[in-house]
Amino acid sequence: MRIGSASRARRPERAPRSGAGRAWRGGPRLALGLLLLAGVTNYIDRITLSVANPLIAADLHLRPSGMGLLLSAFLWAYALAQAPVGALIDRFGPRRALGGAMALWSAAQAAAGLATGLPSFIAARLLLGVGEAPQFPAAARAVSQWFEPRHRGLATGVFNSASTLAPALGPPLVTALMLGFGWRGAFIATGLAGGLVALLWLTLYRDQPAPVEVRSMLPWRRLISAPTLWVMALGNAGSGYMSWFYAAWLPGYLEMERHLSIPRTGWVAAAPYLCGFVGSLAGGWLCDRLQRAGLAPIASRKAPIVAGLAAGGAFTALAILARTDVSAVVAIAAALFFANLAGAAIWALAVSAAPPGAVASVGAIQNFGGLMGGALAPIVTGLLVEATHSFVPALATTALAAFGGATVYLVGVRRPIAT
C-alpha cells in the first residue's frame, strides 16, 4: 500500500470543498434553510387530513375505523418506498431526488381535495406517501455532505424540527383554509403551495459532491445484512408509533375526548407541537454537546434517544390521569418535547452509524421501521376508540410503544454499522 493512500484513508471526515460546492454561494446555511422549508411543507400536507378529520368523516360518512384506515394509507406507501428512495438519493443526490418528489407529492395533495369517496381518497394518500418518502433521507444525506461531523447533530435537529414546526403552524393555517374554502379547498391550496416550494428548491439548491473515497455506493446485500441496522429500525418503530399517534389523532382527541370546538382545536393543538419544535432543536444540540464532552458518536446519539422515548412515554401515560383540559395539554406538550428530542437524535444516529456512502440508505431503513410503527398507530387508535368510546386505551398503548422503543435502542445499539 502506498503511504499517500494510507494517509488519505486515516484522514478525518470533513465537509467536502469541491469546485462545484464553492461555485454555489448559498452554502450550508441556505441548504439547511431550504431543507427546513421543504420539511414544513411536507408535514403540513400530511397533517391536513388530521385537522380536517371530523369534516371529512361527516362528508364522506366515515366511521372511526374507516378514518383510521385513511389516516394510515399514507404511511404504508411512505414506509414501503423508503428503501428504494434511499438508494436513489445516494445515487443521484438530494437535489434531483427531492425536487421531483416535491412535485409528485404536491400533485397528490391537490388530488385529495377532489376525492369523491374513500377509495379515491386512499389512492391520493398512497401517492402522497410515495412522493414524500425522500424528504428525510435526502435531508440526512445533505447534512452529511454540507456539515462537518461536530456540527451535524444540531443541523439534523434543525431539519427534523419541521416535523413539529409544521404541526404547530399547520392546524391554525389549515383551519383557516377550511373555514374559508372548505376541506377540499384546504387540500388544493396546500398542494399548490407545495408546487411553489418545489420550484424554489430546484432553482436554489445545489448538491455538494461527496469526497472521492465515499462516492461509490455500498452494496445493498452487505448493508441489509448488518444486525445493528435492523435493531435501529425496530427501536424506531416505538418512536414512530408515538409520533404518529399524535400527528394523526391529536386534533381528534381534543375534539372528541376534550370536547373542544374546531377553531379552538386548531390553536390548542399548536402548543404541544411548539414544544416538540424546541425538543427537536434541543435533541440535535445535545447530541453535539455530548460528543464534544467525550462520548463516542454512537453513545452521544443513543443517550438522548433512550431518555427521550422513556420520558415521552411517561408523559403520555400522565395524560390519561389528567383531570382538566389544561393539564392534559401540558402532559401532551411534555410528551412531544421528549419524543422529538429523541427523534432528532434518531436521525443523527443514522448519520453517525452509517458506513461511508450509505447515509440516505441507512436513514431510510431506520425510518422504515418508524413508519411501520407509525402506520399501525392510526388504525389501532381508531379501533380502540370505536370499541371503547375513549382515548384512554390508545394513550396507554402509545406509552408502551415508546417504552419498548427506548429498551430496544438501549440494549441493541452499541456500535456503528459494520459491513
N, C-alpha and C positions, 0 to 999 in steps of 0.2 A: 504494500500500500504506500502511495506517495505521501510525504509529510504534509504537503498542501491540502490533500484530500482529507487527511485525518483532522487537521485543524479546522477545516470547514465543518466537519461532522460534529466537533465539540463546541462550535460557536453557539452562544446562547441565542434563542429565538428572539427576534425583534421585528418591529414593524418594517416591512419592505420599503425600499426607497428607489423605485424604478423610475425611468424616464416618464412612463405613462402616468405614474402616480403624481410626479412633480408637475406635469402638464395640467392637471386638474387643480385649480386653485381652491376648491371647496375644502378638501382635506377631511380629516376625521370628524370635525365638529358638524360640518354640513351633512356628512354621511349619516351621523347619528341622528341629527335633526330630521332628515328625510325618513329614516327608519322609524322614528317615533311617530311622525305624521302618518306613514303608511300603516303602522300598527293601530293607531287610534281609529283610522278609517275602517280597518279590518274588523275591529271589535265592535264599533258602532253598528256595522252591518250585521254582525252576529246577534247582537242583543236586541235589535229592533223587534224580533219575534217575541222575545221575553217581555218587553214593555207593552207590546200590543196584544199580549196573550188573551186577556179577557174579551176584548172586542172581536178578535179573530174567532175565538171559540164560540161566541154568540152568533156571529155572522155565518160561520160555516157549520154550526151545530156540532161542535166537538166536545166530547166528554174529557175529563182529566187524563184518562189513559190514552185517548187519541191525541191530545195535546202533547203528552209525554213522548209519544212516537214521533210527532212532528218536530219537537224540540231536539230529539236525538238524531234525526236523519242527517243533519249537517255533520254531526260528529263522526258517524260511521264512515262517511265519504272522506272526511278530513283525515281520520286515522289511517284508513287503507291507502291513502295517497302519500303518506309520509315517506315510506321507504323509497319509492321511485323519485319523488321530488328531491329528496336529499342527495341522491346520486346525480340528478340533473344539475343541481346547484353546484355541487363540487366539480362538475364537468364544464358547465357553461358560465358560471359566475352569477352573483346576485342580480346584476342589472337586468339582463335579458330574462332570467327566470322569474324574478319578482314583477317586472314590468308587464309581461304577458299575463301573469297570474292576476294582477290587479284588474286588467281589462276584463278577464273572464269572470271574476267574482262580482264585479260591478254590474255586468250584464245580468248575472243570475239574481242579484239583489233586486234589480228593477223588475225582472220577470216575476218575482214572488208577488209583487203588487198587482199582477194580472191573473193570479191563480183563481180558479173557479171552484175548487174543491180540494179535498185532502190529497188525492193522487198528484195533481199538478203542483200543489204547494210542496209536497215531498220532493218532487223532481227538481224544483228550483233550489231547494235547500241542499240536495245532494250535489248539484252543480256548484253551489256556493262553497260547499266543503272542499271540493276538488280545487277550486280556484284559490281559496285562502290557505291551503296546505303549505305553500312555500314560505309564508311570511316569517316565521320564527327561525326555521333552519337557515334561511337566507340572511337574516339578521345576525345569527351566530357566526356564519361564515364571514360576513362583512366586518364584524368586530375582530375576528381573528386576523383579518387582513390589515385593518387600519389602526389597531391599537397594540401597544406593547403589553406583554403578559401582566405587568404590575398594575395596569390601568383597565384590564378587561372586565374585572368584576363590576366596577361602577358603570362602565359602558353597557354591560349586559343588564344591569339594574335599570338603566335609563330606557333601553328599548323594550324590556319586559314590562316597564311601568305602563305601557299602552294598554295592557290587559286590565288595568284598574282605572287609569285616567279616562278611558273611553266609557266604561260603565258609570263613572261619576258624571261625565258630561252628557252621556247619551240619553239617560232617562228624561231629563228636562227637555232636551232637544227633540227627541222622538215624540214625547208627549205633546209638545207644542205643534209639531207637524201633524200629529193625529187629530188634534183639536181643530186645526185649520183646514186640513185636506183629507182627513180620514186615514185609516190604517193603510189603505192602498197607496195613497199619496205619499205617506211616510217612506214606504219601501222604494217607490220610484225616485223620490228626491234624494235619498241616501245613495241609491245606485248611481245617479248622475254625478253626485259629488265624488264618488269613488273613481269614476272615469276621469275627472279632472286631476285627481291626485296621481293616477297612473301616468297621465301626460306629463305632469311635473316631475315625477320620478325619472322617466325616460329622458327628459330634457336635461336634468341637472346631475343625476348620479353617474359616477364612473367607478368601475371596478378597479381595485388596486391589485395588480398581478402578484401572485404568491412567489416566494423565492424559488429558485430552480430546484432546490433539494426537496420541496414539498409539493411541487406542481402536479406530479403524477398521482393518479387515484389509487387508493389501496384496493386490492382485490376483495370483492364483497364476500367471497367464501371465507376468507380469513377473518374479516371483520365480524360477520354474524356468528362465528363460532366462539367468540370471546364471551365467557360467562359474565364478566362484570357488566357488559353492555346490557344483557337481559335482566340482571339484577336492578340496574338503574331504571329500566323500563317498568319493571314490576313495582318498584318503590314509587315511581311517578304515577302509577295508577291510583294510589291513595290520594296524592295531591290533586290529580285531575278530577277525581270524584268530588272532592270538597269544593274545588274552584267552580266546577260546572253545576253543582247543586245551587250555589248562589247565583251564578250567571243566568241559569235557566229559570230559577224559581223564586228569587228574592222579591221581585215585584208581586208575583202571585201570592207569596207568603204574607206580604204586608197587606194585600187587599183581602185575601180570603181568611187568614188567621187573625190578623190585627184589625181588619175592617177599615182600612184607610181608603179614601177616595182616590180615583185615578190621578187627578192633578197633584194631590199631596204625596202619593206614592212616588211620582217622578222625582220630587225633591228629596224626600226622606231616603230613598234608595241611593241617592248620590253620596250621602255622608259616609256610609261604610266603605264605598269604593275610593273616596278621597283618602281614607286611612290605608286602604290597600295600596294606593299610589305611593304614599310615604313609605310603606313597608317594602315595596319593591326597590326603591332607591336605597333604603337602609340595608336591605339584603346585599345588594351589589357593593355598597361601601364596606360592609362588614367583611365580605369575602376578601377584598383587597387589604383591609386593615389586619385581618388575621394572618394573611400571607406575609405582610411586612413585619409582623410580630414574630415570625419564625416558623409558623406552621407550614407543612408541606401543602402544595396546591390542592391536593385531594382533600386533606383534612380541613383546610380553610373553607372549603365549599360544603363539606359534609356536616360540619357542626351547625351552621345556620339552617340547613335543611332539616335535620333531626329536631332541633329546638323549635323551629317554626311550625313544622307539621304537628308536633305534640301540643304546642300552645294553641294552634288553630283548632285542633280537635277539642281541647279543654274548653275554650270559649264557645264553641258550637254547642257543646253539652250544656254550658251555663245558660244559653239562650232558651233551653227547654224550661228552666226554672224561673225565667223572667216573669214577674207579675205585671209589669207595666210595659207600654209600648216603648218608652224611653230606655228602660233597662234592657229590653230585647235588642233594640238597635245598637246600644253601646256594646253589648256582648258580640253581636254580629260584626260590628266595626273592628273590634279587637281581633276576632277570628280572621277577618280578611287582611288585617295588618300582618299577622304572623303567617298566614297562608301565602301571601305574596312576598314576604321576606324569604320564605322557603322557595317560592317559585323562581325568584331571581337567582338564588344560589343553585337551583337545579339546572338552569341554563348555563350558568358559569361553570358548573361541574362538567357539562358536555364539552365546553371549550377546553377545559384543562385536562380532561381524561382522554380526549380523542387522539388517535395517532395522527401524525402529520398528513395533511391532505384529505382528512375524513371528518372534519368538524361538522359540516352540514349533515352528513350521513349519520353520525353518532347522535347529533341533536335531534334528527328526525326520528330515529328508532326509539330514543328515550321518550320523545314526545308522543310516539305511537302508543306507548304504554299509558301515558297520562290521558290520552284521548279515549282509549278503551275504557278506562275507569270513568272518564267524563261522559262517555256515551251511555253508560249504564245509569248515571245519576238522574237524568230527566225521566227515564222510563220507570225506574224503581220508585222515585218520588211520586210520580203520577199514580202508580198502582197503590202505593201506601196511602196517599191522600184520599183516593177514591174508596179504598176499603175501610179506612178508619175515620174519615172526615176530620183529620187532624194532621198537623205537620210534626208532631212530637216523634213518631217513629222515624220519619225521614231525617230529622235532625240527629237523632241517636245513630242512625246508620251512617250518616256523614261523619260524625265524630269517630266512629270505629274505623272507617276507611282511612282517616287521617292518621290515627294511631298506628294502623297497620303499615302505612307508607313509611312513617318515621322508623319503625322497627326494621323494616327491610333495608333502608339506607344505612342504619346504624350497624347492622350485623353483616351485610353483604358487600358493601363498597369499601375496599381497603387500599386499592392501588389503581394507577391508570390502566386503561385497556391495553392488554398485551396481545399482539398478533404475530 
